[in-house]
Amino acid sequence: MSSNAVVSSKGQVTLPVAMRNQLGIEPGSHIQFEVRGKEIVITPLLPMSAYYGILKGYDLGDIEPPKDPDKDYE
């Protein structure tokens, strides 16, 4: 899918509705900009809630870092 847009005096661009719908971008969504040569790549970022439970069912063992014996921990 391809589309053209005009950059406003404030540097703003409106993403076409069809692209926003296809990528699940809605008001409040976070996106990442990356420059690749002479291109700008826009990537939608998943909200942290999308990662909730991703490790469920995995045995992570003892992942707590070792504690210094000379410090008091609560």
VENTACOR-V225905 format. One line per field, one symbol per residue. burial: 1 if it has 16 or more other C-alpha atoms within 10 Angstrom, else 0. Layout:
burial: ???
This chain:
burial: 00000000000000000000000010000000000000000000000000000000000000000000000000
